[in-house]
Amino acid sequence: MIQFNQVYKRYPGGHEALKDVSFAIEAGEMVYLTGHSGAGKSTLLKLFAAIERPTSGSVLVKGQNIRSIKREAIPALRRDIGLIFQDHKLLFDRNAFDNVLLPLQICGFDPREAAKRVRAALDKVGLLAREKANPVALSGGEQQRLCIARAIVNRPNILLADEPTGNLDVEYAHEIMAIFQSFHQVGVTLVISTHDEGVLQNFPARALHLKQGELQ
């Protein structure tokens, strides 16, 4: 499903974010990325989704080499990948329903089918009753759940989450992780960046630990 082979990522100025990283993630597996701030976790997630490309080495996602993938093929790859960012990237001038609807509009879904999918995604994360609420009216935990609904509305096979519980209290963090577990149970591949020890203890899974860009 996902394979990194001797991957290096260097940024302009010479900063080496990743150094000789190799690992594989099987379809349907749940994996954590752990490590200190600046260890390279976010860079790894960006490579999965072709937001960044490796400087050298190969990143294979569902058989496609991210280093050499053509620009016009990236949207099709990303349709099968759900992305949950640290900073939410919600649209505060649109309500919850319209935030989740946006990816389907971009893909040209029939409006009636899109509406069904949006409400199913909101229901999955417990926000169906808040579909008309703007993000500013939602709590931090609800905003995070809204991000998850938007990430899963396309029904992706791969879900990537960057510190999804980082700014949440213990109760909300547990709720978010329970949602991820439910996706894992139906075969979605999950890669979750986290430094939350409570998450690692209460929802155990294989962990890939990064230190200064190197896999430990």
C-alpha positions in Angstrom: 0.0 0.0 0.0 2.7 2.5 1.1 6.4 2.1 0.8 9.4 4.4 1.5 12.8 3.3 0.1 15.9 5.3 1.2 14.0 8.6 1.2 15.7 11.9 1.7 14.0 15.3 1.8 16.1 18.5 1.6 14.7 21.9 1.6 16.2 25.1 0.1 19.0 26.3 2.3 20.2 22.8 3.0 17.8 21.7 5.8 17.5 17.9 5.7 14.1 17.0 7.0 14.3 13.3 6.3 17.4 11.1 6.0 17.5 7.6 4.5 14.0 6.7 5.7 12.6 3.2 4.7 9.5 1.4 5.8 6.3 -0.2 4.5 2.6 0.1 5.6 0.2 -2.6 4.7 -3.4 -1.9 3.4 -5.7 -1.6 6.4 -3.0 -1.0 8.9 -3.0 1.7 11.6 0.4 3.3 12.2 1.6 6.2 14.4 4.3 8.6 13.5 6.0 9.8 16.7 9.0 12.0 17.5 9.9 15.5 18.7 8.6 18.7 17.1 10.6 19.1 13.9 11.5 15.4 13.7 10.0 15.1 10.2 6.5 13.8 10.9 4.6 16.4 8.9 7.0 16.1 6.0 6.3 12.4 5.9 2.6 13.0 5.7 3.1 15.6 2.9 5.1 13.0 0.9 2.2 10.5 1.2 -0.2 12.9 -0.5 2.3 14.3 -3.0 2.1 17.8 -1.4 5.9 17.4 -1.2 8.2 15.2 -3.3 11.3 13.4 -2.1 14.8 14.7 -3.0 15.9 11.2 -3.5 14.7 7.7 -2.9 11.2 6.4 -3.7 7.8 6.9 -2.1 5.2 4.4 -3.5 1.5 4.9 -2.7 -0.8 2.4 -4.2 1.9 1.5 -6.7 2.5 5.2 -7.8 5.9 6.7 -7.4 5.4 10.1 -5.8 8.8 11.3 -6.9 7.9 11.0 -10.6 4.1 11.2 -10.6 2.7 13.6 -13.2 1.0 16.7 -12.0 -2.2 15.9 -13.7 -2.3 12.5 -11.9 -2.1 14.0 -8.4 -5.9 14.9 -8.0 -6.9 11.3 -8.7 -4.3 10.0 -6.2 -5.6 12.5 -3.5 -9.2 11.5 -4.0 -8.3 8.2 -2.3 -6.5 10.0 0.6 -8.2 11.8 3.4 -6.1 14.6 4.9 -6.6 16.1 8.4 -4.3 19.0 9.1 -3.1 20.5 12.4 -4.5 23.9 11.6 -7.9 22.6 10.4 -8.1 24.6 7.2 -11.8 25.1 7.6 -13.7 27.8 5.7 -15.1 30.1 8.3 -17.5 31.8 5.8 -19.3 28.5 5.2 -21.4 26.3 7.5 -20.5 22.7 8.5 -22.5 21.2 5.7 -20.8 23.3 3.0 -17.3 22.7 4.5 -17.8 19.0 4.1 -19.5 19.4 0.7 -16.6 21.2 -0.9 -14.4 18.2 -1.9 -17.4 16.6 -3.6 -18.2 19.8 -5.5 -14.6 19.9 -6.7 -15.0 16.3 -7.9 -18.2 17.1 -9.7 -20.6 14.9 -7.7 -24.3 14.9 -8.4 -25.8 17.3 -5.9 -28.3 14.8 -4.4 -25.7 12.1 -4.0 -23.2 14.7 -2.6 -25.8 15.8 0.0 -26.4 12.2 1.1 -22.6 11.6 1.5 -22.2 14.9 3.5 -24.9 14.0 5.9 -23.6 10.4 6.3 -20.1 11.8 7.1 -21.5 14.4 9.6 -23.5 11.6 11.2 -20.4 9.4 11.5 -18.6 12.1 13.6 -21.7 13.1 15.6 -22.3 16.5 13.9 -25.4 15.9 11.9 -27.4 18.2 14.2 -24.8 21.0 13.7 -24.8 21.0 9.9 -26.0 24.6 9.7 -23.5 25.8 12.3 -20.5 27.9 11.2 -17.1 26.6 12.4 -16.7 29.6 14.7 -19.7 28.4 16.7 -18.1 24.9 17.2 -15.8 23.8 20.0 -12.3 22.7 19.3 -13.3 19.1 19.4 -16.2 19.7 17.1 -14.0 21.5 14.6 -11.7 18.6 14.6 -14.6 16.2 14.0 -15.7 18.5 11.2 -12.2 18.1 9.6 -12.6 14.3 9.9 -16.0 14.4 8.2 -14.5 16.5 5.3 -11.6 14.0 5.0 -13.8 10.9 4.8 -16.7 12.3 2.6 -14.9 10.9 -0.5 -14.7 7.5 1.3 -10.9 7.2 1.0 -8.9 4.1 1.5 -6.1 6.0 3.3 -6.5 8.6 6.1 -3.6 10.8 7.2 -3.9 12.9 10.4 -1.3 15.4 11.6 -1.5 15.7 15.4 -5.3 15.3 15.5 -5.5 15.4 19.3 -2.7 18.0 19.9 -5.0 20.8 21.1 -7.7 18.8 22.7 -8.4 17.8 26.3 -8.4 14.1 27.2 -12.1 13.5 26.7 -12.2 15.0 23.2 -8.9 13.3 22.3 -10.5 9.9 23.3 -13.6 10.7 21.1 -11.4 11.5 18.1 -9.4 8.4 18.5 -12.5 6.2 18.9 -13.7 7.6 15.5 -10.3 6.7 13.9 -10.6 3.2 15.4 -14.0 2.7 13.8 -12.4 3.6 10.4 -9.6 1.1 11.0 -12.1 -1.6 11.8 -13.6 -1.3 8.3 -10.3 -1.5 6.5 -9.2 2.1 6.1 -5.4 2.6 6.3 -4.5 5.1 9.0 -1.3 7.1 9.5 -1.5 9.3 12.5 1.2 11.8 13.6 1.2 12.2 17.4 3.2 13.0 20.5 0.2 12.2 22.8 1.3 9.5 25.2 -2.3 8.9 26.3 -3.3 8.1 22.7 -0.4 5.7 22.3 -1.3 3.9 25.5 -5.1 3.7 25.1 -5.2 3.0 21.3 -2.1 0.8 20.7 -0.7 0.3 17.2 2.7 0.1 15.5 4.7 3.3 15.9 7.4 4.7 13.6 9.7 6.9 15.7 11.6 9.8 14.0 14.5 11.7 15.5 16.0 14.6 13.6 14.7 13.1 10.3 15.9 9.6 10.9 13.8 6.5 11.6 14.9 5.0 15.0 
